[in-house]
Amino acid sequence: MSKIRFASYSFGCRVNHAERESIDKKMLSSGFVYDEKRPEIFIINTCAVTHKAEREVRQLIYKLKSQNSKIKIILAGCAATYWKKNKLYSYLPIDLLIDNINKEILVDLLIKKLFHSSNFNRRGWKQNGTTTQKLAIFDKFLNSGRLLIKIQNGCHRFCSYCIVPYLRGLPKSVKITDIVSEIKRFDKKIKEVILTAINTEAYGYDTQESFTDLVEAIIKQTKIPRISFGSIHPLSINNDFLDSYKRILPQERLVNFFHIPLQSGSNKILSLMKRGYSKENFIDYVQSIKRLNKNVFISTDIIVGFLEETATDFEETYNFLKKVPISKFHIFRFSKRKGTAGYFMSKRLYEPEEQIKQKRAKILAELNKKKFQTFLQKQIGLNSSALFLNKRIENYQEALLQNQIPAYIMTEKDLTSEIKNVKIKRIKEGKLFGNII
């Protein structure tokens, strides 16, 4: 009997993408087959950080149903949890809604609720741990030589704008020994491991370990050529981390890239957001990394239009971003989330109108474009190691430089998942091009 076909999609952060990969692996090992073109089941791992993120989830649901009215839609993740808590969008054509508490057992619940366990097992095609399935997992998840690993979940910070701690709970870390074991399991197949977390600063609170301990253990106990971070909390960049970074840097195994969320360049707004640091603290963190590694590429997140943000506060943020050594920023417009401190604060505090938020976001987008183009220009003439991905443009194959900037390298061979030394020759239409050296 033919196997049941499924596909999946993940919105939001890299933790969501890591969770999606974990779910897909469990689906494959339970006997389902991945088929993006003709899925009978579609699993959506959702995000609830902004209203826009939720709207995109709803749009995808309707699109899937319009294409195939019989498709089974499974909704998981933060928006699913948020909607369940607040009894929202119950009219949506969803076949199963799984909140974050039950995400780990999503596949078991899917089989139980949609297929009834006994009937599912009688179909006779469940093949746990077969070589075929292992190869299927390898082809789908590791063919570019990169492995996403979720090292931590939850957050204790409760920033006033953020719904995530209410949906994911307090910090829960994966033990260092388990993370190292997972990496070793794939060490002959991958060239880069990407450590993802909701809040790296909270890593190890529950296991009496630290983020620095984890990085050093991976360096010492594995042979992975490239180690990178999805995002790193500013407060993770403490003296212990910087001392360790200085020792590890000469090995050239840590990727020269840090995504460090700032959120605002105004101390007044940072205080209202309850971020736990000032802009002076933040620039110290960034400059400390830059002093150790002048070639590092740093990006950040910015929220515009937060409560009480005046034109003067926005100008402060603009000027801060203009001078700080950050070369790229992701811009979000403040979005009130029911249940957060910001939601209740908005009842008594001024909130900029949507048109003002849009205008400020556009201004920062222009600054971002200029700063990123300036950074790209500085890459011309750069010699760097590069990890080749499974994507081509004519005679060029995409590769990630040591600073995680994508570049297109001339090659007739398929070099997917290989690391080569390359030289950047030119920039065209915002893309870097180069040759193997």
C-alpha positions in Angstrom: 0.0 0.0 0.0 1.3 3.5 -0.9 2.7 5.6 1.9 1.0 8.8 3.0 2.6 11.9 1.5 3.4 15.0 3.6 5.0 18.4 3.3 5.8 21.1 5.8 6.6 24.8 6.1 8.1 26.9 8.9 7.6 30.6 9.6 9.7 32.8 11.8 13.0 32.2 13.6 15.7 29.5 13.0 14.5 27.7 16.1 11.2 27.1 14.3 13.1 25.8 11.3 15.1 23.4 13.5 11.9 22.2 15.0 10.4 21.7 11.6 13.4 19.6 10.6 13.0 17.5 13.7 9.3 16.9 13.0 10.0 16.0 9.4 12.6 13.4 10.5 10.1 11.9 12.9 7.5 11.8 10.1 9.9 10.0 7.8 10.9 7.5 10.4 7.2 6.8 11.2 6.7 5.7 7.6 5.4 8.9 5.9 7.1 10.1 2.7 8.0 13.7 1.9 6.4 15.1 -1.2 6.3 18.9 -1.7 4.2 18.7 -4.9 1.4 16.3 -3.9 1.1 16.3 -0.1 -1.9 14.7 1.6 -0.8 16.2 4.9 0.7 19.7 5.4 2.4 20.7 8.6 2.8 24.4 9.3 5.1 25.5 12.1 3.9 29.0 13.0 5.2 32.3 14.4 3.3 34.8 16.5 5.9 37.6 16.9 3.8 40.0 14.9 0.3 40.4 13.4 2.0 40.1 10.0 3.4 36.7 10.9 0.0 35.4 11.9 -1.6 36.9 8.8 0.9 35.0 6.6 -0.1 31.7 8.4 -3.8 32.3 7.6 -3.0 33.1 4.0 -1.0 29.9 3.6 -3.9 27.8 5.1 -6.4 29.3 2.6 -4.0 28.8 -0.3 -3.4 25.2 0.6 -7.1 24.5 0.9 -7.9 26.3 -2.4 -5.3 24.1 -4.2 -6.6 20.9 -2.6 -9.8 20.8 -0.5 -9.0 17.3 0.8 -5.5 18.2 2.2 -5.1 17.7 6.0 -3.6 20.8 7.6 -1.7 20.4 10.9 -0.9 23.7 12.7 1.8 23.8 15.3 4.0 26.4 17.0 3.6 29.9 18.5 0.6 31.2 16.5 -1.1 27.8 17.1 -0.5 28.2 20.8 -1.5 31.9 20.9 -4.8 31.1 19.0 -5.6 28.2 21.3 -5.0 30.3 24.4 -7.1 33.2 23.2 -9.7 31.2 21.3 -8.9 32.9 18.0 -9.7 31.8 14.4 -11.6 28.7 15.3 -13.3 28.9 11.9 -10.1 28.2 10.0 -10.0 24.9 8.0 -7.5 23.2 10.3 -7.6 19.5 10.9 -5.3 19.4 14.0 -3.9 22.2 16.2 -0.8 21.3 18.3 0.4 23.8 20.9 4.0 24.2 21.9 3.6 22.0 25.0 2.7 19.0 22.7 5.0 19.8 19.8 7.5 17.1 20.7 4.8 14.5 20.3 3.2 16.0 17.2 3.7 12.9 15.0 2.2 10.6 17.7 -0.8 12.9 18.0 -1.2 13.2 14.3 -1.3 9.4 13.9 -3.7 9.0 16.8 -6.1 11.7 15.9 -6.2 11.5 12.1 -5.5 7.8 11.5 -6.2 6.1 14.8 -3.1 4.3 15.9 -4.3 0.7 15.4 -5.5 1.3 11.8 -2.2 3.2 11.0 -0.1 0.3 12.2 -2.1 -2.3 10.3 -1.3 -0.6 7.0 2.0 -2.5 7.1 4.4 0.2 5.8 5.9 1.5 9.1 9.6 0.9 8.7 11.4 2.4 11.6 15.2 3.0 11.1 15.5 1.5 7.6 18.5 2.4 5.5 16.1 3.9 2.9 14.6 6.3 5.4 18.1 7.3 6.7 19.1 8.1 3.2 15.9 10.1 2.7 16.6 12.1 5.8 20.2 12.7 4.6 19.1 13.9 1.2 16.5 16.3 2.6 18.3 17.8 5.5 22.0 17.5 5.0 22.6 17.8 1.3 24.0 21.3 1.7 26.3 20.2 4.5 24.6 22.2 7.2 22.9 21.0 10.4 20.5 23.1 12.5 20.5 22.2 16.2 18.1 23.6 18.7 20.1 24.1 21.9 17.6 25.9 24.1 13.9 26.8 24.3 11.9 29.4 26.3 12.9 32.7 27.9 13.0 34.3 31.3 13.4 37.9 30.2 9.8 38.8 29.4 10.7 41.9 27.3 7.5 44.1 27.3 6.9 43.7 23.6 7.5 40.0 23.4 4.9 37.2 23.4 7.4 34.3 23.1 8.0 33.6 26.9 4.2 33.2 27.3 4.0 30.7 24.4 7.3 28.7 25.0 7.6 28.9 28.7 10.7 29.4 30.9 14.2 28.4 29.6 14.9 24.7 29.0 18.3 23.7 27.7 19.6 20.7 25.9 22.6 19.3 27.8 26.1 19.8 26.3 26.7 16.0 26.1 23.5 15.5 24.1 24.3 18.3 21.7 27.9 17.0 21.1 26.5 13.5 20.6 24.1 14.8 18.0 26.8 16.6 16.1 29.1 13.5 16.2 26.2 11.5 14.7 26.5 13.6 11.6 30.1 14.7 11.7 31.0 12.8 8.5 28.1 14.3 6.5 28.1 18.0 7.6 30.5 20.9 7.3 28.6 23.4 9.5 26.5 23.2 12.6 24.2 26.1 13.3 23.3 26.5 17.0 19.8 28.0 17.4 18.1 29.2 20.6 15.2 31.4 21.7 17.7 33.1 24.1 21.3 32.1 24.2 21.8 34.1 27.4 19.4 31.6 29.1 21.3 28.5 27.9 22.3 26.3 30.8 20.3 28.0 33.5 18.5 24.7 34.2 21.6 22.4 33.6 24.2 24.5 35.4 26.1 24.9 32.1 26.8 28.0 30.0 26.7 29.0 26.4 30.5 29.5 26.5 30.9 26.0 27.9 28.9 24.6 25.0 30.9 26.4 22.3 34.2 25.2 23.8 32.9 21.6 24.1 31.9 21.6 20.4 35.4 23.0 19.5 37.2 20.4 21.6 35.1 17.3 21.1 34.1 17.5 17.4 35.8 18.1 14.1 33.1 20.2 12.5 34.9 22.8 10.3 32.3 25.6 10.7 30.3 26.5 13.8 27.8 29.4 13.7 25.0 30.9 15.8 21.4 31.6 14.6 21.2 34.6 16.9 23.1 35.6 20.1 21.6 37.6 22.9 23.7 40.8 23.7 24.1 39.6 27.4 25.7 36.4 26.1 28.7 38.5 25.1 30.2 38.6 28.6 33.8 38.4 29.7 33.9 34.6 29.7 32.5 34.5 26.2 35.0 37.1 24.9 38.0 35.3 26.6 36.9 32.1 25.0 36.3 33.7 21.6 39.8 35.1 21.7 41.3 31.7 22.3 39.1 29.9 19.7 39.4 32.5 16.9 42.8 31.4 15.5 41.3 28.0 14.7 39.0 29.6 12.2 36.2 27.3 13.0 33.7 29.9 14.3 32.0 31.6 11.4 32.7 35.4 11.3 29.1 36.3 11.8 27.0 37.5 14.7 23.3 38.4 14.7 22.9 40.4 17.9 19.4 41.8 18.4 19.4 45.5 19.6 15.8 46.5 19.1 16.3 50.3 19.8 19.1 52.8 19.9 17.3 54.9 22.5 17.9 54.2 26.2 14.4 55.4 27.1 12.9 52.9 24.7 15.2 50.1 25.7 14.1 50.7 29.3 10.5 50.6 28.4 11.1 47.4 26.4 12.8 45.9 29.5 15.8 44.8 27.5 18.3 44.8 30.4 21.1 46.8 28.8 21.8 50.3 27.5 23.0 51.4 24.1 26.3 52.1 25.7 26.5 48.4 26.9 25.5 47.2 23.4 28.2 49.2 21.6 30.7 47.8 24.1 29.7 44.2 23.2 29.9 44.9 19.4 33.2 46.8 19.6 34.7 44.0 21.8 34.0 41.5 19.1 35.3 43.9 16.4 38.5 44.4 18.3 39.1 40.7 18.3 38.0 40.1 14.7 38.0 43.1 12.3 36.5 40.9 9.5 33.4 39.9 11.4 30.0 40.6 9.9 27.4 41.8 12.4 23.6 42.2 11.9 20.8 43.1 14.3 17.0 43.4 14.8 15.3 46.8 15.3 11.7 47.6 16.3 10.3 50.9 15.2 7.2 52.6 16.6 7.4 51.1 20.1 5.3 52.8 22.9 6.4 56.4 23.6 8.8 56.5 20.7 9.0 60.1 19.6 10.7 61.6 16.6 13.7 62.4 18.8 13.9 58.8 20.1 13.8 57.5 16.5 16.5 59.9 15.5 18.6 58.6 18.3 18.2 55.1 17.0 19.0 56.2 13.4 22.2 58.0 14.5 23.2 55.0 16.7 22.8 52.6 13.8 24.7 54.9 11.5 27.8 54.9 13.7 27.8 51.5 15.3 29.7 48.7 13.3 26.6 46.8 12.3 26.3 46.2 8.6 22.7 44.8 8.3 19.5 45.1 10.3 16.1 43.5 10.1 13.4 46.0 10.8 10.1 45.3 12.5 7.1 47.6 13.2 5.9 47.3 16.8 2.9 45.0 17.0 0.9 44.7 20.2 0.5 41.2 21.4 -2.3 40.4 23.8 -1.1 39.3 27.2 2.3 41.0 27.1 3.4 43.9 29.3 3.4 46.1 26.2 -0.3 45.3 25.6 -1.3 46.6 29.0 1.2 49.5 28.8 -0.4 50.7 25.6 -3.6 51.5 27.5 -1.9 54.5 29.1 1.1 55.2 26.9 1.3 56.8 23.5 1.8 54.5 20.4 2.9 56.0 17.1 0.4 55.7 14.3 0.9 53.0 11.6 1.8 55.5 9.0 4.6 56.9 11.2 5.9 53.3 11.8 5.9 52.7 8.1 7.8 55.9 7.4 10.4 55.1 10.1 10.8 51.6 8.9 11.4 52.9 5.3 14.0 55.4 6.6 15.9 52.6 8.4 15.6 50.3 5.3 17.4 53.0 3.3 20.2 53.2 5.9 20.4 49.4 6.0 20.8 49.2 2.2 23.6 51.7 2.3 25.5 50.1 5.1 25.1 46.6 3.7 26.3 47.7 0.2 29.3 49.4 1.8 30.1 46.1 3.6 29.7 44.1 0.3 32.1 46.5 -1.5 34.7 45.8 1.2 34.5 42.1 0.3 36.0 42.7 -3.2 39.5 41.2 -3.2 38.7 39.1 -0.1 40.2 35.6 0.1 37.9 33.3 2.2 36.9 29.7 2.7 33.4 29.1 1.5 30.8 26.3 2.0 29.0 25.5 -1.3 25.2 25.2 -1.3 22.9 23.4 -3.6 22.0 26.4 -5.8 23.3 27.6 -9.2 23.0 30.6 -11.4 24.3 29.6 -14.9 28.1 28.9 -14.4 28.1 30.0 -10.8 27.3 28.1 -7.6 26.2 29.8 -4.4 28.5 29.5 -1.5 28.6 31.0 2.0 31.8 32.9 2.8 33.5 32.6 6.2 31.3 35.6 7.3 28.1 33.9 6.1 27.7 36.4 3.2 26.4 34.5 0.1 28.6 34.7 -3.0 28.4 33.1 -6.5 31.5 31.2 -7.4 32.4 30.2 -11.0 32.6 26.4 -11.2 31.5 23.8 -13.7 31.6 21.1 -11.0 28.9 20.5 -8.5 30.6 21.4 -5.2 27.6 21.1 -2.9 28.6 20.7 0.8 32.3 21.1 0.0 34.5 23.9 1.5 36.9 25.6 -0.9 39.1 28.7 -0.8 37.7 31.5 -3.0 38.5 35.1 -4.0 35.8 37.7 -4.5 36.2 39.5 -7.8 33.2 41.8 -8.2 29.8 42.9 -7.1 26.8 43.0 -9.5 23.2 43.9 -8.6 23.9 43.4 -4.9 25.5 40.0 -5.3 29.1 39.0 -4.9 30.9 36.9 -7.6 34.3 35.2 -7.4 36.5 32.3 -8.4 38.1 29.3 -6.6 41.8 29.8 -5.7 
